[in-house]
């Protein structure tokens, strides 16, 4: 009888030991994550709903067991919303710790300087990991930069950050403007900066180009900026051909060959440097510029000097077989 009792006790101890090992291995042992797997914790999700989602996606076998073990062994820290990488072979313990203390996967979208709003729209709509529809943003309302976002975030939220970044930059930059600049308002500054952005891709020239156009605005001269001819035709997309004489003569709210002063609004989304150039332009007597064959421009104070520069540019183009 005594031997039977000892045997029963031993069996019970063995069962308990096995049960304990099973229970512990269910937390620290390898789960069902066979490959590195991205998993999204929805905003506002509870641990219970996340456990169910893990089970639905085949990453854990027992959501109730996961919750019980999390309560006993896991940290009481809250889980975060976002997209996480669960490594292959991750245990239930590792999964919970990732949601509580891991790095949320960030994705990025870049808006280059001078990208017009129709193409900002195209770029955001092409981001497959974003959701929802957006209208074409107001021209000049987006600050070119690289922005991070989370998978599943709305395009509207990302666009709002881009526009808030522009407003914040302008609010910071406008009070630092130089005296006697050519524009009276922030909106005019963005409009002139958009012309500077489209007229030169050479960083060292921006303040010079801004100074030239500022002189023309102050003198009441035609700005004669080619990109302002193209904008009403394509909304900033590449024209893909030479400008026609009829387009140079066209009368509209943007064509600075047929109107004095600034166009009615920006023709692209200018970057920080172009805006800064307009707010602090180079002090120059230049009123004219033409391409110099090196990617930059030759600047001139008088029309005669400008015409000589144009002749040099035409000769370069003839040598290249472009004329």
C-alpha positions as a Markdown table, in Angstrom:
| # | Residue | x | y | z |
|---|---|---|---|---|
| 1 | Unk | 0.0 | 0.0 | 0.0 |
| 2 | Unk | 2.9 | 2.3 | 0.9 |
| 3 | Unk | 4.6 | 1.5 | -2.3 |
| 4 | Unk | 1.4 | 2.2 | -4.3 |
| 5 | Unk | 1.2 | 5.6 | -2.6 |
| 6 | Unk | 4.8 | 6.4 | -3.4 |
| 7 | Unk | 4.2 | 5.4 | -7.1 |
| 8 | Unk | 1.1 | 7.6 | -7.3 |
| 9 | Unk | 3.0 | 10.5 | -5.8 |
| 10 | Unk | 5.9 | 10.0 | -8.3 |
| 11 | Unk | 3.4 | 9.8 | -11.2 |
| 12 | Unk | 1.7 | 13.0 | -10.1 |
| 13 | Unk | 5.1 | 14.7 | -9.7 |
| 14 | Unk | 6.0 | 13.6 | -13.2 |
| 15 | Unk | 2.7 | 14.8 | -14.7 |
| 16 | Unk | 3.1 | 18.1 | -13.0 |
| 17 | Unk | 6.7 | 18.4 | -14.2 |
| 18 | Unk | 5.7 | 17.6 | -17.7 |
| 19 | Unk | 2.8 | 20.1 | -17.5 |
| 20 | Unk | 5.1 | 22.7 | -16.1 |
| 21 | Unk | 7.6 | 22.1 | -18.9 |
| 22 | Unk | 4.8 | 22.3 | -21.5 |
| 23 | Unk | 3.4 | 25.5 | -20.0 |
| 24 | Unk | 6.9 | 27.1 | -19.9 |
| 25 | Unk | 7.9 | 26.0 | -23.3 |
| 26 | Unk | 4.6 | 27.4 | -24.6 |
| 27 | Unk | 6.0 | 30.8 | -23.6 |
| 28 | Unk | 9.7 | 30.7 | -24.2 |
| 29 | Unk | 9.9 | 27.9 | -26.7 |
| 30 | Unk | 9.7 | 28.5 | -30.4 |
| 31 | Unk | 6.3 | 29.5 | -31.7 |
| 32 | Unk | 4.8 | 29.0 | -35.2 |
| 33 | Unk | 6.7 | 31.8 | -36.9 |
| 34 | Unk | 8.4 | 29.8 | -39.6 |
| 35 | Unk | 9.9 | 32.8 | -41.6 |
| 36 | Unk | 10.6 | 36.4 | -40.8 |
| 37 | Unk | 7.1 | 37.8 | -40.9 |
| 38 | Unk | 5.7 | 41.4 | -40.8 |
| 39 | Unk | 2.7 | 41.8 | -38.5 |
| 40 | Unk | 0.5 | 44.8 | -38.0 |
| 41 | Unk | -0.9 | 45.8 | -34.6 |
| 42 | Unk | -3.9 | 48.0 | -35.4 |
| 43 | Unk | -4.3 | 51.3 | -33.7 |
| 44 | Unk | -6.3 | 50.9 | -30.5 |
| 45 | Unk | -6.0 | 47.1 | -30.5 |
| 46 | Unk | -6.2 | 45.2 | -27.3 |
| 47 | Unk | -3.8 | 42.3 | -26.5 |
| 48 | Unk | -6.8 | 39.9 | -26.7 |
| 49 | Unk | -7.6 | 41.1 | -30.3 |
| 50 | Unk | -3.9 | 40.9 | -31.2 |
| 51 | Unk | -3.7 | 37.3 | -29.9 |
| 52 | Unk | -6.7 | 36.4 | -32.0 |
| 53 | Unk | -5.1 | 38.1 | -35.0 |
| 54 | Unk | -1.9 | 36.2 | -34.4 |
| 55 | Unk | -3.8 | 32.9 | -34.4 |
| 56 | Unk | -5.7 | 33.8 | -37.5 |
| 57 | Unk | -2.5 | 34.4 | -39.3 |
| 58 | Unk | -1.0 | 31.1 | -38.1 |
| 59 | Unk | 1.7 | 32.7 | -35.9 |
| 60 | Unk | 0.5 | 31.2 | -32.6 |
| 61 | Unk | -1.6 | 28.1 | -32.0 |
| 62 | Unk | -3.5 | 29.0 | -28.8 |
| 63 | Unk | -4.6 | 32.6 | -28.3 |
| 64 | Unk | -6.1 | 31.9 | -24.8 |
| 65 | Unk | -2.9 | 30.2 | -23.8 |
| 66 | Unk | -0.9 | 33.1 | -25.1 |
| 67 | Unk | -2.9 | 35.6 | -23.0 |
| 68 | Unk | -2.6 | 33.4 | -19.9 |
| 69 | Unk | 1.1 | 33.1 | -20.2 |
| 70 | Unk | 1.4 | 36.8 | -21.1 |
| 71 | Unk | -0.4 | 37.7 | -17.8 |
| 72 | Unk | 1.8 | 35.4 | -15.7 |
| 73 | Unk | 5.2 | 35.8 | -17.4 |
| 74 | Unk | 5.0 | 38.9 | -19.6 |
| 75 | Unk | 5.6 | 42.6 | -18.9 |
| 76 | Unk | 2.7 | 44.8 | -18.0 |
| 77 | Unk | 3.9 | 47.4 | -20.5 |
| 78 | Unk | 1.3 | 48.4 | -23.1 |
| 79 | Unk | 1.6 | 47.1 | -26.7 |
| 80 | Unk | 2.3 | 49.6 | -29.5 |
| 81 | Unk | 0.4 | 50.1 | -32.7 |
| 82 | Unk | 2.3 | 49.7 | -36.0 |
| 83 | Unk | 4.0 | 47.2 | -38.2 |
| 84 | Unk | 6.6 | 44.9 | -36.6 |
| 85 | Unk | 9.0 | 42.2 | -37.9 |
| 86 | Unk | 8.6 | 38.9 | -36.1 |
| 87 | Unk | 11.8 | 36.8 | -36.7 |
| 88 | Unk | 11.7 | 33.2 | -37.7 |
| 89 | Unk | 11.3 | 30.9 | -34.7 |
| 90 | Unk | 10.2 | 33.7 | -32.4 |
| 91 | Unk | 8.7 | 32.5 | -29.1 |
| 92 | Unk | 5.5 | 33.9 | -27.7 |
| 93 | Unk | 7.6 | 35.8 | -25.2 |
| 94 | Unk | 9.6 | 37.3 | -28.0 |
| 95 | Unk | 6.4 | 38.2 | -29.9 |
| 96 | Unk | 4.9 | 40.1 | -26.9 |
| 97 | Unk | 8.2 | 41.8 | -26.2 |
| 98 | Unk | 8.4 | 43.0 | -29.8 |
| 99 | Unk | 4.9 | 44.6 | -29.6 |
| 100 | Unk | 5.8 | 46.2 | -26.3 |
| 101 | Unk | 9.4 | 47.4 | -26.8 |
| 102 | Unk | 10.4 | 46.6 | -30.4 |
| 103 | Unk | 11.0 | 49.0 | -33.3 |
| 104 | Unk | 8.0 | 49.9 | -35.5 |
| 105 | Unk | 8.8 | 49.4 | -39.1 |
| 106 | Unk | 8.9 | 52.8 | -40.8 |
| 107 | Unk | 8.6 | 53.3 | -44.6 |
| 108 | Unk | 9.6 | 56.4 | -46.5 |
| 109 | Unk | 8.4 | 58.5 | -49.4 |
| 110 | Unk | 10.6 | 61.2 | -50.9 |
| 111 | Unk | 9.2 | 64.4 | -52.5 |
| 112 | Unk | 12.1 | 66.0 | -54.4 |
| 113 | Unk | 12.5 | 69.8 | -54.7 |
| 114 | Unk | 10.4 | 71.1 | -57.6 |
| 115 | Unk | 8.0 | 68.2 | -57.8 |
| 116 | Unk | 4.6 | 69.7 | -58.9 |
| 117 | Unk | 1.5 | 68.8 | -57.0 |
| 118 | Unk | 0.1 | 66.5 | -59.7 |
| 119 | Unk | 3.2 | 64.4 | -59.3 |
| 120 | Unk | 3.1 | 64.5 | -55.5 |
| 121 | Unk | -0.4 | 63.1 | -55.9 |
| 122 | Unk | 0.9 | 60.4 | -58.2 |
| 123 | Unk | 3.7 | 59.5 | -55.9 |
| 124 | Unk | 1.5 | 59.1 | -52.8 |
| 125 | Unk | -1.2 | 57.2 | -54.7 |
| 126 | Unk | 1.6 | 54.8 | -56.0 |
| 127 | Unk | 2.6 | 53.9 | -52.4 |
| 128 | Unk | 0.8 | 50.6 | -52.0 |
| 129 | Unk | 1.3 | 50.5 | -48.2 |
| 130 | Unk | -0.8 | 53.7 | -47.8 |
| 131 | Unk | -4.6 | 53.8 | -47.8 |
| 132 | Unk | -7.4 | 56.1 | -48.9 |
| 133 | Unk | -7.8 | 58.7 | -51.6 |
| 134 | Unk | -6.5 | 62.3 | -51.7 |
| 135 | Unk | -7.1 | 65.2 | -54.0 |
| 136 | Unk | -4.2 | 66.9 | -55.8 |
| 137 | Unk | -2.8 | 69.2 | -53.2 |
| 138 | Unk | -2.7 | 73.0 | -53.7 |
| 139 | Unk | 0.4 | 73.9 | -55.6 |
| 140 | Unk | 3.2 | 75.1 | -53.4 |
| 141 | Unk | 1.7 | 73.7 | -50.2 |
| 142 | Unk | 4.0 | 70.7 | -49.8 |
| 143 | Unk | 7.5 | 70.9 | -48.4 |
| 144 | Unk | 9.9 | 68.7 | -50.4 |
| 145 | Unk | 11.6 | 66.2 | -48.1 |
| 146 | Unk | 11.7 | 62.5 | -47.1 |
| 147 | Unk | 8.7 | 61.5 | -44.9 |
| 148 | Unk | 8.3 | 58.3 | -43.0 |
| 149 | Unk | 5.0 | 56.5 | -42.6 |
| 150 | Unk | 3.6 | 53.3 | -41.3 |
| 151 | Unk | 2.0 | 50.6 | -43.4 |
| 152 | Unk | -1.7 | 51.1 | -43.5 |
| 153 | Unk | -1.5 | 54.8 | -42.7 |
| 154 | Unk | -3.8 | 57.1 | -44.7 |
| 155 | Unk | -2.5 | 59.1 | -47.6 |
| 156 | Unk | -4.4 | 62.1 | -46.2 |
| 157 | Unk | -2.4 | 61.9 | -42.9 |
| 158 | Unk | 0.9 | 61.8 | -44.8 |
| 159 | Unk | -0.1 | 64.7 | -47.0 |
| 160 | Unk | -1.2 | 66.7 | -44.0 |
| 161 | Unk | 2.3 | 66.2 | -42.5 |
| 162 | Unk | 3.9 | 67.4 | -45.7 |
| 163 | Unk | 1.7 | 70.5 | -45.7 |
| 164 | Unk | 2.3 | 71.2 | -42.0 |
| 165 | Unk | 6.0 | 71.0 | -42.6 |
| 166 | Unk | 5.7 | 73.7 | -45.3 |
| 167 | Unk | 3.7 | 75.9 | -43.0 |
| 168 | Unk | 6.1 | 75.4 | -40.2 |
| 169 | Unk | 9.1 | 76.2 | -42.4 |
| 170 | Unk | 7.5 | 79.4 | -43.8 |
| 171 | Unk | 6.5 | 80.5 | -40.3 |
| 172 | Unk | 10.2 | 80.1 | -39.3 |
| 173 | Unk | 11.8 | 81.6 | -42.4 |
| 174 | Unk | 9.5 | 84.6 | -43.2 |
| 175 | Unk | 10.5 | 86.7 | -40.1 |
| 176 | Unk | 14.2 | 86.2 | -41.1 |
| 177 | Unk | 13.7 | 87.8 | -44.6 |
| 178 | Unk | 16.0 | 90.5 | -45.7 |
| 179 | Unk | 14.8 | 94.1 | -46.0 |
| 180 | Unk | 13.4 | 95.4 | -49.3 |
| 181 | Unk | 12.8 | 92.0 | -50.9 |
| 182 | Unk | 10.6 | 91.9 | -54.0 |
| 183 | Unk | 7.6 | 90.2 | -52.4 |
| 184 | Unk | 5.2 | 91.4 | -49.8 |
| 185 | Unk | 3.6 | 88.1 | -48.6 |
| 186 | Unk | 4.5 | 84.6 | -47.8 |
| 187 | Unk | 2.4 | 83.3 | -50.7 |
| 188 | Unk | 4.3 | 85.6 | -53.1 |
| 189 | Unk | 7.6 | 84.3 | -51.7 |
| 190 | Unk | 6.5 | 80.7 | -52.4 |
| 191 | Unk | 5.4 | 81.7 | -55.9 |
| 192 | Unk | 8.7 | 83.4 | -56.8 |
| 193 | Unk | 10.6 | 80.5 | -55.1 |
| 194 | Unk | 8.8 | 78.1 | -57.4 |
| 195 | Unk | 10.1 | 79.9 | -60.4 |
| 196 | Unk | 13.6 | 79.9 | -59.0 |
| 197 | Unk | 13.3 | 76.2 | -58.3 |
| 198 | Unk | 12.3 | 75.4 | -61.9 |
| 199 | Unk | 14.9 | 77.8 | -63.5 |
| 200 | Unk | 18.0 | 76.3 | -61.9 |
| 201 | Unk | 19.1 | 73.0 | -60.5 |
| 202 | Unk | 22.4 | 74.4 | -59.4 |
| 203 | Unk | 22.5 | 75.1 | -55.7 |
| 204 | Unk | 25.1 | 77.8 | -55.9 |
| 205 | Unk | 23.0 | 79.8 | -58.4 |
| 206 | Unk | 19.8 | 80.0 | -56.4 |
| 207 | Unk | 20.4 | 83.3 | -54.7 |
| 208 | Unk | 21.7 | 84.8 | -57.9 |
| 209 | Unk | 18.6 | 83.6 | -59.9 |
| 210 | Unk | 16.4 | 84.9 | -57.0 |
| 211 | Unk | 18.2 | 88.3 | -57.2 |
| 212 | Unk | 17.7 | 88.5 | -60.9 |
| 213 | Unk | 14.0 | 87.8 | -60.8 |
| 214 | Unk | 13.7 | 90.1 | -57.7 |
| 215 | Unk | 15.2 | 92.9 | -59.9 |
| 216 | Unk | 12.7 | 92.2 | -62.6 |
| 217 | Unk | 9.8 | 92.3 | -60.2 |
| 218 | Unk | 10.9 | 95.6 | -58.7 |
| 219 | Unk | 11.5 | 97.1 | -62.2 |
| 220 | Unk | 8.2 | 96.0 | -63.5 |
| 221 | Unk | 9.8 | 93.9 | -66.2 |
| 222 | Unk | 8.4 | 90.8 | -67.8 |
| 223 | Unk | 9.8 | 87.8 | -65.9 |
| 224 | Unk | 9.9 | 85.7 | -69.0 |
| 225 | Unk | 10.4 | 82.4 | -67.2 |
| 226 | Unk | 9.8 | 79.5 | -69.5 |
| 227 | Unk | 8.3 | 77.2 | -66.8 |
| 228 | Unk | 5.4 | 79.6 | -66.4 |
| 229 | Unk | 4.5 | 79.0 | -70.0 |
| 230 | Unk | 4.5 | 75.2 | -69.5 |
| 231 | Unk | 2.6 | 75.1 | -66.2 |
| 232 | Unk | -0.9 | 76.0 | -67.6 |
| 233 | Unk | -0.5 | 73.4 | -70.3 |
| 234 | Unk | 0.7 | 70.4 | -68.2 |
| 235 | Unk | 0.2 | 71.5 | -64.5 |
| 236 | Unk | 4.0 | 71.0 | -64.1 |
| 237 | Unk | 4.4 | 67.7 | -65.9 |
| 238 | Unk | 7.2 | 67.6 | -68.5 |
| 239 | Unk | 6.1 | 69.2 | -71.8 |
| 240 | Unk | 8.1 | 66.7 | -73.8 |
| 241 | Unk | 8.6 | 69.0 | -76.7 |
| 242 | Unk | 9.7 | 72.6 | -77.5 |
| 243 | Unk | 7.5 | 75.5 | -76.5 |
| 244 | Unk | 5.4 | 76.8 | -79.4 |
| 245 | Unk | 5.3 | 80.4 | -80.4 |
| 246 | Unk | 1.6 | 80.4 | -79.8 |
| 247 | Unk | 2.2 | 79.2 | -76.2 |
| 248 | Unk | 4.8 | 82.0 | -75.6 |
| 249 | Unk | 2.1 | 84.5 | -76.7 |
| 250 | Unk | -0.7 | 82.9 | -74.8 |
| 251 | Unk | -2.4 | 85.2 | -72.3 |
| 252 | Unk | -3.3 | 83.5 | -69.0 |
| 253 | Unk | -2.7 | 83.9 | -65.2 |
| 254 | Unk | 0.7 | 82.2 | -65.4 |
| 255 | Unk | 2.6 | 83.1 | -68.6 |
| 256 | Unk | 5.2 | 85.6 | -67.6 |
| 257 | Unk | 6.0 | 86.3 | -71.2 |
| 258 | Unk | 2.6 | 88.0 | -71.6 |
| 259 | Unk | 2.1 | 89.5 | -68.2 |
| 260 | Unk | 4.0 | 91.7 | -65.8 |
| 261 | Unk | 4.6 | 90.5 | -62.3 |
| 262 | Unk | 4.3 | 87.2 | -60.6 |
| 263 | Unk | 1.9 | 84.4 | -61.8 |
| 264 | Unk | -1.2 | 84.0 | -59.8 |
| 265 | Unk | 0.3 | 81.2 | -57.7 |
| 266 | Unk | 3.2 | 78.7 | -57.5 |
| 267 | Unk | 4.1 | 76.5 | -60.4 |
| 268 | Unk | 5.7 | 73.8 | -58.3 |
| 269 | Unk | 6.6 | 72.9 | -54.7 |
| 270 | Unk | 9.8 | 74.7 | -54.0 |
| 271 | Unk | 12.3 | 73.4 | -51.5 |
| 272 | Unk | 13.8 | 75.2 | -48.5 |
| 273 | Unk | 16.8 | 76.5 | -50.4 |
| 274 | Unk | 14.8 | 78.2 | -53.1 |
| 275 | Unk | 12.5 | 79.8 | -50.6 |
| 276 | Unk | 15.5 | 81.0 | -48.5 |
| 277 | Unk | 17.0 | 82.4 | -51.7 |
| 278 | Unk | 14.0 | 84.5 | -52.4 |
| 279 | Unk | 13.9 | 85.8 | -48.8 |
| 280 | Unk | 17.6 | 86.7 | -49.0 |
| 281 | Unk | 18.5 | 87.1 | -52.7 |
| 282 | Unk | 21.9 | 88.0 | -54.0 |
| 283 | Unk | 22.6 | 91.7 | -54.4 |
| 284 | Unk | 23.1 | 91.8 | -58.2 |
| 285 | Unk | 22.5 | 94.1 | -61.1 |
| 286 | Unk | 21.7 | 91.1 | -63.4 |
| 287 | Unk | 18.4 | 91.2 | -65.3 |
| 288 | Unk | 19.1 | 88.5 | -67.8 |
| 289 | Unk | 20.4 | 84.9 | -67.9 |
| 290 | Unk | 20.8 | 82.1 | -70.4 |
| 291 | Unk | 22.3 | 78.6 | -70.2 |
| 292 | Unk | 26.1 | 78.5 | -70.4 |
| 293 | Unk | 26.5 | 74.9 | -71.5 |
| 294 | Unk | 27.8 | 73.6 | -68.1 |
| 295 | Unk | 24.4 | 73.1 | -66.4 |
| 296 | Unk | 24.5 | 76.6 | -65.1 |
| 297 | Unk | 23.7 | 80.1 | -66.4 |
| 298 | Unk | 25.5 | 83.1 | -67.8 |
| 299 | Unk | 24.1 | 86.3 | -66.2 |
| 300 | Unk | 24.0 | 89.8 | -67.7 |
| 301 | Unk | 23.1 | 93.3 | -66.6 |
| 302 | Unk | 22.3 | 94.7 | -70.1 |
| 303 | Unk | 20.4 | 93.3 | -73.1 |
| 304 | Unk | 23.5 | 93.7 | -75.3 |
| 305 | Unk | 25.6 | 91.5 | -73.0 |
| 306 | Unk | 22.7 | 89.0 | -72.7 |
| 307 | Unk | 22.5 | 88.8 | -76.5 |
| 308 | Unk | 26.2 | 88.0 | -76.7 |
| 309 | Unk | 25.7 | 85.2 | -74.1 |
| 310 | Unk | 22.7 | 83.9 | -76.1 |
| 311 | Unk | 24.9 | 83.7 | -79.2 |
| 312 | Unk | 27.5 | 81.7 | -77.3 |
| 313 | Unk | 24.8 | 79.3 | -76.1 |
| 314 | Unk | 23.5 | 78.9 | -79.6 |
| 315 | Unk | 27.0 | 78.1 | -80.9 |
| 316 | Unk | 27.4 | 75.4 | -78.1 |
| 317 | Unk | 24.1 | 73.9 | -79.1 |
| 318 | Unk | 25.1 | 73.9 | -82.8 |
| 319 | Unk | 28.3 | 72.1 | -81.9 |
| 320 | Unk | 26.3 | 69.5 | -80.0 |
| 321 | Unk | 24.0 | 69.0 | -83.0 |
| 322 | Unk | 21.0 | 70.4 | -81.2 |
| 323 | Unk | 20.3 | 73.1 | -83.8 |
